[in-house]
Amino acid sequence: MNPADTVFTSGSVITMDPSDAGATDLAVTGERITAVGGEEVRELIGPGTEVVDLAGRALLPGFQDAHVHSVFGGLELGACDLTGTTDPAEYRRRIASYAAAHPERSWITGGGWSMESFPGGLPTRQMLDALVPDRPVLLANRDHHGAWVNTRALELAGVTAATPDPADGRIEREADGTPSGMLQEGAVELVGRAAPRPTEEDLVNGLLRAQRLLHSYGITAWQDALLGEYGGHPDVSSAYLAAAERGLLTARVVGSLWWDREAGAEQIPQLVERRKALRSGRFRADTVKIMQDGIAENGTAAMTAPYKDGCGCATANSGLSFVDPEALRGYVTALDALDFQVHFHALGDRAVREALDAVEAARHANGPRGNRHHLAHLQVVHPDDVPRFARLEAVANLQPLWAAHEPQLDELTSPFLGEGLAARQYPFGDLHRAGARLAAGSDWPVSSADPLEGVHVAVNRIVPGGDLPSFLPRQRLDLTTALAAYTSGSAYVNGLDDTGVLRPGHLADLVVLDRDPHSVPPSELASLRVEATYVGGQRVFGA
């Protein structure tokens, strides 16, 4: 056999292949793995071979994110960035500083603030007016299901007390009906469409910023969960095409084409055309994203039981189904027949059921076509629906970081769900025991993109460094299952079948960790560090 280009030696090679354990060495030739094993792999070392001495460190398949908004996250990193804190005083400092540093910006945009920072999760326009009275301000919250705006932004967008709430959103209001400065869900678009659009170069720069960050976390591939215009966000498809065509896209990316919930089946031919056009290098867009409901914090996640009010009494609200459930079944059946993967946003248990009903209808009409439909978020899942995932071959796409006690869950969510719904939150363990295939993602910039933090919470159900009790500890995952969700599970969702497991013939998409995760106490998993990331045998990050 010819010498390898690169040989990794003397480490803990975690292949994620259940039939293969105890490897210490791995060889790469070109883009692919050529050997996995022990000291015999070193026979492939030749005069030109790069030898990477792992010195006991761990080598794993590159992590993959099954649900991320990378370009939006990259844009926010270059805008008014409010992430990494929940202190309102720090928000004020950053907003004022950003506005002062950018007098040329006609709008102040950005985001990343947390709902827990304000009473009821509702900041006001007056807070922003005191900081930026003369220019419009539009700041998305951490979960991107709402936005904080100032009076000038409302004025420019023509949003007044007389403006009705859109069908898929809500304008929070003062006592006299005047918009208070907080917009929920589809109401964000009322102001967002008045804001200036980023240029294509802005989008490409945002993508490259994001790619650097994601590679530093060991991520080699991802699924971008929104390609299309929504809520004031631009369509970022052109950034991926431009980066791919310019040789700048080092990651492997699957794009989810946005389903316009104001339209119906008439948009499907356009989706077919976009799928054909959006394919270059390591980028393709053959998934359709359907957002079936909202989020629990603002009462728009679709539940099987009504939300509670502040006194614990049932309300008349059980959330919103953004797409009519009967129509959804027809749409998914049509998309499945055209071999689109469908990526559902399904957060409440009613939305989960509606999405599973649609997958079931498609299978009944078309037979199993192997399109790997997946449901993301899964904050609440009814016990009756847990076994349906395996039966329907629907993938459970988990965002593990959310499954832990923290103020947004404990103060703004669980008290308003009532005991029945609250006890069903993030049932990762139940899904795994029922045979569901698990994938994992971050939803960054909603939450950290670091897979090691996600693994930590999936295993412990406690935030890194947290001192609160484990959240619904029966739903914890073992370490191997959590790692598989971020590697082979997400590779399955992304249709990258020659990644996610280290075996000869597979692409050499790899991550080097400073220690073997199995050697670390569960409470210290988030302390693991990425030391190098490789895509197709080429190093794209080195600590």
Disulfide bonds with the S-S distance in Angstrom:
none
